[in-house]
Amino acid sequence: MFHAKSLVTCYAGFTHFFDEVGRKDLFSLRNEIYSYLRGRSNFYRYSNAENG
């Protein structure tokens, strides 16, 4: 009656992350997120929900 436990990995990207941000604040916010995620490549990996 019981199923064995198994690890399930799910990825979710953020496609509409900057939709509600004003145009004048977009540049500074995006640069701040790039620095937090340590680069543009990591930002695009997270936004596209890629593993790595």
N, C-alpha and C positions, 0 to 999 in steps of 0.2 A: 503494500500500500504506500510505502514511502519511496521517494526518489532520492538518489544519491546527490550529495551537494556538489556543485560544480561552480567554478568561477566564471562569471560572464562579464566581459568588458564592453562597455558602450561608450561611444564618442558622440559629442554634440558640439557643433560649431556655433558661431554667432554671426549670422548673416545680416541682421538688422541692428547691429550694435550702435551705429552712429546716426540712426534715423532721426532722433529727436534732438540732436545737438545742433546748435546754431552754426552758421557758416564761419563766423568770426572766431569761434571757440574750437572749431574742428582741428585746425593745424596744431595748436598747443596740446590738446587732449590726445591726439594721435601720437605725437612725439613722446608724451609722458607714458603712454601705454607701451610704445616701442622700448623705452628705457626700462620699464618694469619687466617686460618679457625678454629682455636682453637681445633685442634686435628685431628687424623686420621679418626675417625668415621664420622665427618662432611665432610672431604675430599671425602670419599667414598659415602656418601649420595649425594653430589653435582655431583660427577662423574657419578653416576648411575641414576641421575635425580629423586631421591626419594623425596617425600614430608616429611618435618619434620625438 
